[in-house]
Each structure stands twice: as C-alpha cells, then as structure tokens.
Amino acid sequence: MTVKGGKRNVVIVGGGWAGSLIARDLSGKLDSSKYNLIVVNDRPYSVHLVAGARMTVSPIDNLDNEILIPFDKLFRNGNGAIRIGKVVAISESAPGKGGEVVLEDGGKIPYAALILTTGSKWNGPLALPQKDAEVRAHINSWRNKFEKANHVVIVGGGAVGIEIAGEIKDIWPKKKVTIVHSEPQLINDTYPEKFRKDIERRARLRGIDFILGDKLDIPPEGTVGVTTQKGKQIPDADLVVPAFGSQPNAGFVSTLGEGVVTPHGTVRVNEYLEVPGHPGVFAAGDIIDWKEQKQAAKARTHAAVVSANVLAYLQGKPPAKKYKGSPELIVIPLGKSGGAGYLGILWGIMLGDTLTWFLKGKDLMVGGARSARGL
C-alpha cells in the first residue's frame, strides 16, 4: 500500500529485542526516498527484560536508567520513526497487497510490509505497564515488597524464578526464599537432567529452598502463610511472587485471518518467518510458532532472516533466507557472582559460576542491548 507522497510504509509492531534489531538493520538498507520505516511500540522505550529480575528486586545498580532503553538512536541515519501506541487489529487489503494496522486510540497506519514482534506477556515483577510513570511505580512497588518481606515464595522454577531468587539472596543473604515448581526438577525437559540438577544444587548452596512437583495458587496481597495444592504449609510466607511461564503477546494478530494464531496463542510462520497465506507479513521473536524455547538469544537469528526476506519481498524477489532453528542454550545467574548455564552444542557444554558471571551475571548484557539500539 502506497501512502501520500508515493512512499510505502514498512511497519514493525513491537520494539523489543527482535523488533529493534530488525528496525536497525532495515534502517540502514531501505531507500528512504521510497520507504517509510515505522516502529509501533506501546511504551516510549524498549525494555531489556534480560535484566528485569535484578532491576525489580533492588535499586542498588539503578538498572532502570540503563535497561529502559530510549529509541533516540535506533535508526541508522535517522531513517525511521517511532509511533507510541498499542496495535489492536490488522486490516489486510488483500493477501500480498498490504493493509493497515489499527491502534487502540483509533489511529491507522498503512503498510506495504508488516513485521510482528510483540514478544511475551509476563506475570509478577516483569508485568510492566505501558505508561512510563506506571512502569516506574511498578518497579518501585516490587522493590519495596522484596525489601520488606521476611519469607519470599516464588511460584515458578524456570529461569525467571531462579534469577529472582538469586538476586534476593545476593542482597539479603539471610532472607528466606522458597521456590515452588510444578515439575520434579527445575526449568523444563528441553535441558538435560544434569543441568537441571546442577542449577538446583547451586541454588541450595545459596540458601534457596525448593518445593518441587507441587503448585501454589497466588493468594491476595498481604496474605501471611500459604499452603500448596499438595498440602505443604509455609506458615511465615509473607510475599508470593508469580514467576511462571510467559504467554505470547499476539492476541491482536488473530484479526489478520482465520488460522493465523494457533490455539497456544503463537503466530504461524513458514521457514521464511512469513505468515502463510499473507505475503509481506512476517513475524519474529517470542510470538512465532516454532518448536524452540522463547529467549532473547534467538532474536538475532530471527532478525537476520526477516530483514533479508522483507527486502526481497519489497523488490518482488523470492525469499532470500530460511530459518533453520537455533541451538538451545540457557544461562541463569544466581546474583552477580554465580549461577550455571548450558549450551546445546557439540556434546552439551555445562557452564559454572565463572563463565555464567562473565557471559551474563556481571552486567546482564545491558551494554550489548544498548549498543544494538545505537547507544
């Protein structure tokens, strides 16, 4: 679809990891005399959620000043624009003929090519609101809760729950922390048993307790004392933190057409990360229906595929690059000085405290996240 002035819009919905990487790459490759590059994001900045656990537990490092990353330098040569708003619908003119995205405020933005990168919806501390003042109030609220609590119970023994526990123990070593996880081992069976046992062992050494193979309903705020579904009592628990799995943030994508969104809420894509039956509509990041763990680490590979194929599409050429998946890897800091990791390459490489600190724990990749957005 061509807009006033004869230019065509390339619209990216979502300015997180995948969206920002695609925007930065395309801004250096699209001809600004022919195309407008527009990123629609529901907040006035990108959030580096890799550092979200540390940021919401304590203000010690003032991480909110570093991981709420402005879009000021995102576009190369200033070739792009940010539109703050929430997309609620997609109106396609016809398959392969562009269309427009509809914003919550009623605004509409035409597109010739559309890229969907809206990421995940989270629970608890990482469930950040949209408006800046509300985001900062949310962060401060959780920091106060963690500081005042005597016994923190975290529901969910995935990476986020374990990282929150590690950050708490790093700052308040004597504060009681218990993780309740529905499976008999931490994380999930994507990763080998030896890694799942190793991260549990390292966490226990830091004084983190576990109730495994059990569940806990989130009680009303202010409740003291909880009981798991199997009857395990934690009488002194005074803060329960939801940290269970994220959900794809793709509800609005169902308006593109029947069958676009799976029953699990993910967006169907082919090997070119294009939505089947809708030429010129691509998706990347956590929302895609691909058998892999949803992680920021996958975004760079997704971005390279989408960027190449968007450029090919706009030039009327066949798709240029296929997505073949990414190796599974995970690095879980337990505070600033330890943790464990696993790289699913070669024979399966286990990482201990030192490499976990070096790869992630020391700065949670904040410098790289800012650099990827031009800062």
N, C-alpha and C positions, 0 to 999 in steps of 0.2 A: 504494500500500500504506500503510495506516494503522498506526502504532505505538502502544505503550502511552501512554495519556493523550489519545488521539484526534488527535494531530498527525500530519502527513505529512512525510516526510523528502525534502528536495531535496539530492541528493548530487553534489558536484563531485569528480571524481578527477583530481588534479593541481593544484598551487598555483603554477604558473609564471605567465607573463605573462597568457595568456588566462584561466586559472582564477582568478587573483587579481582581474582586472578584473570578471569575471562575479560572483564572490563579493561583491565590494564593492558592486556595483550592486544585486544581489538583496537584500543585507542591509538596504538602505535601502527596499526596496519590498515584501518579503514580510511578511505579517501573522504576527508571532511567536506569536500565540495559536493559529495554525493550522498553522504550518510550522516544522520544524527545518532550518536550513541547515548542512550538514556538508561541510567540505573534507577530503578524504583526501590526504595527501602523504607521500612516502617519506622526507623529511628534515624536521627541525624548523624549517625556514625556506625561503623562496623564494630562488632564485639568479638574480641579474640577469646572465645569461650574455653580454649585450652587452658587458660589461666583463671577460669571462673571460680574454681573451688578456693584457690588461695585468696582471690580478691574478695569473695563474700565472707570468708571466715574472719579476716582481720584487716585493719587499715595499715598494718606495720610498713608495708612497702609502697603504700599509695598506688596500688596497681590500677585503680580505676582511672588514674590520669594517663596510664600507658596502654590499657587494653580496650578502652572505649576510643577507637581509632577514627579520627575525622577523615572525610573524603577529600580534603583540600588538594592533595597531591596525587590522587588516584589515577587520573587520566594523563597519559603522555601528551605533552604539548598542549595541554588543556582541551584535548579533543574528546569531550564528553560532558554530560550534565547529570546532576543528581536531582531526583524528584522525591521528596519525602511524602510518603503516603502508603496506604495498605491496599493491595490489589484484592478485589473480592470476586472478580469474574473475568473471563476471557470470551470475547465475541469474535469468532473467526468469520471472515467474509466468505471464504470457501477454502477447502484444503489447498495449500500452496499459494494462496492469494492474499495472505496477510490478514489483518483484522485490527482489533483494538483491545487494550486491557482497560477494565473499569475499576476506578478507585472507590474507596469507601465514602469519600466526600462527593461522589458523583462525577468527578473528572474522568476523562477518557484520553488515552494515549494510543494513537495508531502505531502499528508495527508492520514492517515488512519481514523481519525475522524476530523471533521471540525466544528468549533463553530463561528457563525456570530454575532458580537456585535458592529456594526459600528455606532450606535447611530443616532443622528439627524443632519441635516444641518440647520444653523441659518442665520438670517439676521442681518445687522447692527453691533453693537458692539461685539456681540457674534460670528460673522462670522470669526473665526480665520483662518489665512492661515496655510500652512503646515510647512514651514521652520522657524526655531527659530528666526532668525533676522527679518523676516517678521511679525511674531507673535508680537514681542516686538514693532516693528514700528507701527503696527496696534493699539496696546493698547495705546501707547503714542499719536498717532494721535487723537483717540477718547477722551482721557483725555484733550488734548488741545482744541478740539472743545467744549466740555462741559464747560470748564473754560471760554472761550471767549464769549460764547453765552449769549444773553440777554433774549431771549424767546425760550425755547426748546419745540418743539411739538413732542410728541411721538405717533407713529401710531401703535396702538395695546394695548388694555386694558386687556391683560392677565397678568399672574404672572410676566413675564419678564418686560413688560412695566411699571407695577406698581412699581416694585422694582427699576427700573432705576429712575423713578420719585422720589421715596422716598430717594434714595441716593443723588440725586441732591439737594433736599430740606434740607437734613441733613447737607450738606456742605455749600450751598449758600441759606439760607432761603429766601432771597429777590429775587432770580432769578425766573422769570416767567416760569411755567411749565404747559403744557396742554396735556392731553391725548385724542386722537381721537379713538373711538372704534365703530366697526360696529354694535354691538348689543345694545339694550336699557339698558342693565346692564353689569357690568364688568364681566370678566372671561367668563365662559360658563355655560350652564344649567346642567352640571354634579353636580354642587353645589347648595344648596338651596338659595332661594331668600334672606333669612335673612342674610346669609353670604355675598352675593354679595352687598347688600345694606350697610352692616356694613363696609366692606373694603373701599367702596366709601366714606362713612361718615368720616372715619378716615383719608383718604387721603385729603379730602376737608379741614379738620381742620388744615392740614399742608400747606394749600395754593395751593394745586394742583387743577387745573381746568379740566373740562371734556366737551367734545362734544360727546354725545352718539347717537347711531343709525345713524351714518354717516361714510363716508370714505374719505380718503385723499390720492391722488397719491403722490408718493415720487418725489419731484422736483429735478432739478440739484443742486449739491452742490454749496453753495454760494447764493442761492436764498433768498431774503428777502420779506416776505409777501406771504401767501398761501391762497387758497380758497378750501373748502371742496367740495365734489361732490354735496351736497345739497345747496351750495352757501354761507356757513358761512365763513366770511373773518377773517383771523388772520393777520393783516397788518404788525405787528412787528416781526413775527416769523422769526428767523434767523438760526435755526438749526432744521431740521426734522430728526427724528430718527426712522428707521424701527424696530419695535419690534413685528411684527405679527408672527403667528404660524410657528413653525419649520416644516421641512419635513424629512421623513425617509431617511437616507443615505444608500440606498440599491440598487442603480441602477445596480451595477455590478452583483448582485445576480441573475438577470434575465438570465444570461448566464448558470446557473445551469440547466435550463429546462423550458419548457412552463408551465405557470400557477403557478410558484413558487412565483412570485411577483404579488400582487394584483393591480388593477387599481389605488389604492390610494398610491402605492409605498411601502407598507409593505410586510413582508415576511410571507407566510402562515406557520403555525405551528399547530401541534396537541396538545393534553393535556400533552404530554411529552416534549413539546417545541422542537420537532423534525420536520424537514421539510417532509411533506407527500410524499411518493414515493422515498425518498432519505435517506435510513437508514444510520445513522452515521453522518448526517449533522443536526446541532442544531442551534437555534437562540435565542437570549435573548435581553432584553433592549428595547429601543425605536423603533426598526425596526419591532417588531413582530406584526402580525395581530391579535390583541386581543382587545376586547372592554374594554378599560381602558385608563385613562389619562397617557400620556407619562411622566414619572418622574423618577429621580434617586432613589427615595424611593422604587420603585418597583424592583430595580436591585438585591437586596439581596435575595429576594424570588426567582426571576428568576434563579439566580446563583446557589442556592441550588438544584433546580430541574435539571438544565442542568448538573451540576457536577456529581450528582448521576447517571444520565442516560448515560452520556458518559462513566463512569466507568463500568456500567452494559453492555453497548454495546461492549466495548473492551474485556470484559470477555465472550462474547457470551450469555449473560443472557437477559431476558426480561427487559423492562424499570422498573426502581426502584421507580420513584416518579412522581406524576401528579401535574400539575399546576392548582390550583383552583381559581386563581384570587387573588387580593389584595384589602383591603378596600381603598376607595378613601379618600385621605387626602391632605391638602394643607396648607402651612404656608408661608405667604407673609410679610416679614419685610418692614417697611417704614423707612429705615435708621437703625441706631443702637439701637434706643430706643423705637420702637413701631411697630405696624402692627396688623395683625389679622390672624387667622387660623381656619381651620375646619377639624375635624376628623370624618369620616363617620362610626363610631362605636356606639353601643348602640343606643341612641336616636338622635345622631348627636351632637357632642361636639364643641362648639364655643370657640375660644381662643382669648384673648385680648392682650394688649401691653406687659404685663409682661411675659406671657408664650411664646409669639412669640419671644421676646428677648431671653429668656432662651433656647428655642429649636433651634433657627436658627439665629436670628438677631445679637447676641453678637459676634459670630465668623464664622457664615455661614457654620458650620460643617467642617471647614478646618482640625481641629485636627483629627476627625474621618476619613476623607478622606485619610489623610497621614498615619494614623495607619493601615488602611485597605490595604495599599500598603507597609507595613513593616517598615514604618519610625516612 
